[in-house]
Amino acid sequence: MKRILTGDRPTYDSFHLGNYIGSLKNRVKLQDEYETYIFIADLHALTTHFDKTADLKENIKGLMLGYLSVGLDPQKVTFFLQSKVPEITELAYILSVLTSRPLIARQPALKEKLDAGEQDTVGLFYYPILMAADILTPRAHLVPVGKDQKSHVEFARDIAVKFNNLYGNVFPIPEPLIGEVPTLPGTDGQSKMGKSLGNAIFLTDSSEEVEKKVMSMYTDPKRIHPTDPGHVEGNPVFTYLDAFGSEADKLQTTNYKLLYSKGQVGDIEVKKYLVKILNNFLDPIRKRRAEYEKQPGLVERILKEGTEKTRLEAQKTLVEVKKAMKIDYFS
């Protein structure tokens, strides 16, 4: 069975609906099709949140509870903590001596962060190499990404090919597992939902919080009265209805779209319907999370077991790497 690797930086403590649509939903599906490794990238978090390290522990716990609550199964998925697998950073150094500085400077992963205003530190510059080591240490075959992130995996591919050509076939050549990763607009109508933008609905939000956020959502700014014909396309309320409504909800959603476009239903009525849809979707997630929160030490145990398993794989990789490079002195 092919092995996939994916993960998240613990720069927040709860996933939002955009995270679910963009990645979590697909991971739940993939866990039944591939040997799945999911890691919490706390070292990557340090590159941009080195001044917020006090939050990392709670954020890590929150993300793990989020994984479990959406249906990711520790019996199927190996969860691990990046910083607890030191072989990753050792491999990253080995990969760094095979990589030119100009090549790193051209990496989209680095450019994106610098363009976003992150400090130009050595650690941030090193980011693409560490990312390649994340993929190559457990010898992942596939990395789930959207089309816009394909280049992130291509760097790992290139360095794996270079290593194999120099020293022999040690690494499988990782491939991007391209999915149609939809982007959920924020509640303010902006193109992307994000915690820092203040336009997110979180998987941990209460039913009251969901209602408050939905009732203040951006809809059609040109629609002044409920009797005015409204635009369905580009309207976040209908985007959310399409994304989170069940099969049984589709007929009612289609009816609301028709009425809205004809000016025969108001925003308030449609938003109240969306509140119901979102809370129906979130209720099982809330219930599962509450059950997991009642189990002391659960998160720590899952991470410990997954990290130990990953370390064994990582150690095998380093043995092969050093043997191929003939630097396995006195072993």
N, C-alpha and C positions, 0 to 999 in steps of 0.2 A: 504494500500500500504506500502511495506517495505521501510525503510529509509536507505539511504547510506550516508556515510561521507568520504570525501577525501579533500586534501588540499596541499598547497605548502608553502615553506619558502620564504620570500621576500629577498633572498640574491642576486637577479639579477633583472633587470628591463624588460626583454624581454624573451619570450620562443623561443626555437630553434626547428628545424625540429625533433630532437630526442625526445623532450618533446611532440610534437604533436603525433608522432607515438606511443610513450610509454604510454601516458595517456590522452591527450586532446581529441584525436579522439574517444576514448572509452567513455569519459565523455559526449560528445555530444550525443552519442547513449543512454547512461544510463539515461539521464535526461527525456527521454520519457517513461522509464520503472519503475522508482523508484522516491520516494520523495527524492530529492537530496540536500545535504548540502555540500558546498565547503567553506573552510576557509583559510584565509591567516595567516600562523603560525608565526607571528612576535615575539612571545615569544621564540619559538624554534630557530628563527634566532639569538636571543641574545646569545644563548649558544656557538655559534662559531663565531659570527660577532659582539661581544660586543664593538669592537673598530671601527665599521663602522656604527654606529647608524644614522649618518647624511644622509645616503643613503636610509634608510628604507621608508620614505614617498614617494619618487619618485618610488622606487621599487614596493611598494604596488599599486600605481596608474598604473604603467606599467603592472603588472600582471593582474589587473582587466581589463584593456583595451585588454590584450591578451585573457582573457576568453571570452569577448564579441565578439572579432573579429573572433574567430574560430566558433562561433555559439552557445555558452552557453547562455541561455535565462533567465534573471532575473525573468520572469513570471513563470518559471519552477524550477529554482534553487535558493536556499537561500544562498547568499554569506554573510560571516561574518568575522570580524576581531577578532582574538583570544584574544588579550589583552583587548578588549572592553567587554569581557564576563568574569568578575571576578569570576563568579561561577565555571569556569573551574579550576582556581588555588585553590579555596577553596576545591573543590572535590579532586583535586590532593593531597592536604595535608591529607585529610581523608583517601584516598587510601594508602598514604605513611606509615601511622601507621599500616597498615595491611600487609606491605611488608618488608621482611627481606633484609638487605644489601647484603648478598651473592647472593640472587636471582637476584637483580638488576645488580650486577657485572657480572653475566653470560649472560645478555641480549645482543643479537646480535646487536640491534640498538646502544647500547653504545659501544660495541667492535669495530664496524665498524668505528665510529668516532675517537676513540682513536688510532686505527690502521692507520687512515688517518693523524695522527699527531695533532689532536685537543688537546687543553689544558685540563688537567684533573681537571676541576672545579666541585664544588658542583652542580652548575646548570646543567652541562653536565651529571653528575651522575644521576640527577633527571629526565633526559630526558624521559626514558621509562614510568615513572609514569605520567608525564604530557601528554604524548602521549595517555596513557590509559584513562585519564580524558577527553581528546579531544573527544574520541570515546563514552565514557559512559555518558558524560554530556547531549548531545542531544538524548541519548538512540538510537544510530544507530544500525541497525540490520546487516548491511553489510558494509565491507570496501574493496573497490577495490584495489587489490595488485597483483604484480607478484609472482610467486612461491618462489623467493628468499626473499620475504618480508613477507611471511606467519607468521613467528615467531613474527613479530611486533604486529600482531593482537592477536596471541595466548596469549601473556602476558595480554592484556586487557580482553580476555576471562577468563583466570584463576582467575584474581582478581575479576571479576564480579561474577564468581561462588563462590568464597570464601565469598564475601560480602553477596550474597543471602543465602548461607548456614548458615551464622552467624546470619543474621538479618531478613531474609524473602525476597521474590522475588520482588526486586525493579528494577533490570536491565535486559533488554533482553540480551541474551548471543550473543555477536557479532560474526559474521562469516566472514572469508576472502572471498571475491568474486574474485576467481582466474581467471585471464585472461592470455592469451598468449601474454605477453608484449614484443614485439620485441625491440631489441637494435639496434639503427642506428649507424653505424660506423662513425667516424669523417672524415672530408675531407682529413686528413693526413693518413688515413688507420688504425688508432688506433681503438681498439675494441669498444670504446664508444665516442659519441659526447658530448662535455662539454664546457661551456663558459670559464672556467679556463684553459682549454687545448688549447684554440685558434684554435679549429678545427670545429667550429660550423657555420651553416647557420641559421640566425635568421628570425623569422616571420616578423620582422620589416626591414629586409634588402631591399634596393632598388634593382631594376632590374640590375643596374650596379654592385652593390656589389655582387649579386648572380653570375653574369657572371664572375667576377674577381675570386671569390672563386672556382667556378666549374672548370674554365680553369686551375687552379693550383692544382687540385685534384690529389691525389694518384690514380694510376690505377694498372697496372701490371708491377712491376719493372724489370721483365725478358724480357719484350718486348722492343726491341731497335728500330725496324723499323715498319712502318705501315703494311708491308707485312708479319711480323712475326705472327704466330698464337698466339692469346692472351687468357688469362684465364678470364672467365666470373665469375665463382664461387669465392667469396671473393673479387671481384672487386667493390669498393664502388660506382662507377658510375652506374653499373648495379643494385646494391642494391637499389639505389635511384630511378632509373627508375621503378623498380618493385613496390616500395613503393608509389610513387606519380603520376605515369601515370594513366590516366583514362582508362576506358574500350576500348575506341576508340584508345588509344595509344598502346595497348598490341601487336597488329599485327606488328607494326613498331619496337617495342622493341625486340620482338622475332626475327625479321629479322636482327636487329643490332647484337644481340647475336650470331647468326649463322655466319654472315660476320666477326665479330671480332675474333671468334674462328678459322676461316679459314685464317685470315690475309688479309682480303679483304676490311677492313675499318680502318681508322686511329683513334687514340684517340681524336684528335681535332674535327672531325666530330661528334663522339658520344657525346662528351662533349657539343658541341653546341646544339645538340638535347636535352640533359639534361637541359641546361639553359632554353630552351623553355618550357619544361615540368614543371620545378620548378616555373617559372614565371607565367605560366597559373594557377598553384595551388595557388600561393601566391597572385595573383592580387585581388581576391575577399576578402581575409583577409585584405590586405592593404586598400582596399576601405572602408570596414566596420570600420576599426580602424580610418581612417581619418574622417569618419562621426561622430563617437563617440567622437573623440577629439574636434570636433567643439561644443560640448554640455557642457558648463561650469557646474561644480558641479554634473555631471552625476555619476561619480564613487563614490563620497562622498555620494550621495543620495542612490545609490544601496547598498552600504556597511552599511549605517545607518539603512535603513529599514530591511535589512537582519539580522543585529546584534541585533536590537530590538526584532525581532521575535525569534531569537535564545536565547536571554536572558530570554524571557518568558518561553521557554521550559526548559532552564537551572534552572530557579528558581523553576519550578515544580519538577524537579529532586531532587534538594537539599531539598525541603520540604519533599519529600518521603524518602530521605536518612536519614535525621535527625529524622523523625518520627519513622522509622524502628529501628534506633540506640537508641531511647529514649533520644535524646539530643536536642529536640525541646523545650527547657525550656521557660516558660512564653510566649509562642506564642499564 
